[in-house]
């Protein structure tokens, strides 16, 4: 796993993006923000590379896995 593909947790994602928690989860449901990946029974995080892609172009970002 490369440095740009490490798993980051919710507080880090919110701090980097400036989104509120509710806005972020709404965008996930719409497919306009990266989905979480399960990392344990009760834990989840986001791929840093996916969050970085969203930050590069948030207006036109589409989560390919949500389209399936």
C-alpha positions in Angstrom: 0.0 0.0 0.0 1.5 3.3 -1.0 1.5 6.4 1.1 -1.2 8.0 -1.0 -3.4 5.0 -0.6 -3.5 4.7 3.2 -6.7 4.6 5.1 -7.8 7.8 6.8 -10.5 8.1 9.5 -13.5 10.4 9.7 -12.0 13.3 11.7 -9.1 13.5 9.2 -11.5 13.4 6.2 -13.7 16.2 7.7 -10.6 18.3 8.6 -9.1 18.0 5.1 -12.3 18.6 3.1 -14.0 21.2 5.3 -17.3 19.3 4.9 -19.7 18.7 7.8 -20.4 15.1 8.7 -24.0 15.3 7.4 -22.9 16.9 4.1 -20.3 14.3 3.6 -22.7 11.4 4.1 -25.3 13.0 1.8 -22.6 13.3 -0.9 -21.7 9.6 -0.4 -25.3 8.6 -0.9 -25.5 10.8 -4.0 -22.2 9.2 -5.4 -20.4 12.6 -5.3 -17.9 11.7 -2.6 -15.8 8.5 -2.1 -17.4 5.7 -0.2 -16.0 4.2 3.0 -14.0 1.0 3.2 -14.6 -1.4 6.1 -11.4 -1.9 8.1 -12.7 -3.9 11.0 -16.0 -5.1 12.5 -16.9 -1.6 13.8 -14.4 0.6 11.9 -14.3 2.2 8.6 -12.2 4.8 6.8 -11.6 6.3 3.4 -8.8 5.7 0.9 -6.6 8.8 1.0 -6.1 8.6 -2.7 -9.9 8.8 -3.3 -10.3 11.7 -1.0 -7.4 13.5 -2.8 -9.1 12.9 -6.2 -12.3 14.4 -4.8 -10.3 17.4 -3.5 -8.7 17.9 -6.9 -12.1 18.3 -8.6 -15.1 18.2 -6.1 -17.7 19.5 -8.6 -17.3 16.8 -11.2 -16.2 13.9 -8.9 -18.3 10.7 -9.4 -17.7 7.6 -7.3 -17.5 4.7 -9.8 -18.3 2.0 -7.3 -21.5 3.8 -6.3 -22.7 3.6 -9.9 -22.8 -0.2 -9.9 
